[in-house]
Amino acid sequence: MIAEARAAEAAIIDGRAFADTLGERIARQVGDFAAQTGRAPGLAVVLVGTDPASEIYVRSKGRMARKLGMESFEHVLPASVSQAELMALVARLNADEAVDGILVQLPLPGDLDSLAVIEAIDPSKDVDGLHPVNAGYLASGLPGLVSCTPLGCLMLLQDSLGDLSGLDAIVVGRSILVGKPMAQLLLGANCTVTMAHSRTRDLAAKVGRADIVVAAVGSAEMIRGEWIKPGATVIDVGTSRVIRDGRTCLVGDVDFAGASQRARAITPVPGGVGPMTIMTLMHNTLIAAYRRTGLSAPKID
Ligand code: NAP
């Protein structure tokens, strides 16, 4: 969804508005699913420890699931939990027919092995899309569950640009959570994709050739406005807290003011990618519920 900004400035890609309408569509499909199966899709969220940011994320995921008519199962474990106890909980959730999606909030505290936990989740319930089986499906162009943040970025890009075929895209950052699945999604949408990372040489020139820039680094405003190709579309995933005029504020990886002078459209931080991430989690939970029940999943986006 694009709100026109001042003349000669980039349009703002309004992730909050897009997420709201996506949520309405999901809520309707949740109702259809319940009418067909006699139960609501179920999302289990596991929180280990008391990290305040993680507590907020987990609470908001549960709240959103309930708002859309899903069942929410929240499991809070102490930071002292053993790997074996955590794995046993994942095994119970895998076996629970009322649970369609399992999300273990990352990062895990202490010495807990995140990869082992991710690999223990039944791939058909891996609504975070992080299991190597789902990463493999994505790389193979097969239907699986796709990591929430890049899925939200793709939806915003397709809403803003329509067909992405033939466009030059650069993804800055190559994490398993964002950068790699984002590049696979763009490739799947027939973009020509460059993946940049901390060892990339002459990032400015590479960004300057891209029609689509997706920034997922976590370094405040490192992508300068003057790097952006005139008319490019910019998706800023990064979030960093900085002090400005004595106040803490959230900024992205892209110099928003500078990039807005050159881009055709850009996501703000906050209000761009962030609201999409929680809604694509709901999307994935609904898709997982349909697939697990053997019903064909609706196209929601
Ligand atoms: P991450 O795992 O720390 O990955 C960061 C990536 O950036 C790495 O691939 C790293 O390259 C690359 N990088 C670091 N410095 C660079 C540089 N100078 N030039 C080019 N690339 C550089 O982070 P992440 O989990 O992908 O998250 C990235 C950002 O997105 C963070 O700010 C995070 O908070 C945010 N995020 C937001 C949402 C949301 O919903 N809004 C969701 C997820 C993440 P190497 O691989 O070479 O080290």
Residues whose N, C-alpha, C, O or C-beta is under 5 A from the ligand:
A	BS01	NAP	T149 G173 R174 S175 L177 V178 G179 A196 H197 S198 R199 A216 V217 G218 V237 G238 T239 V273 G274 T277
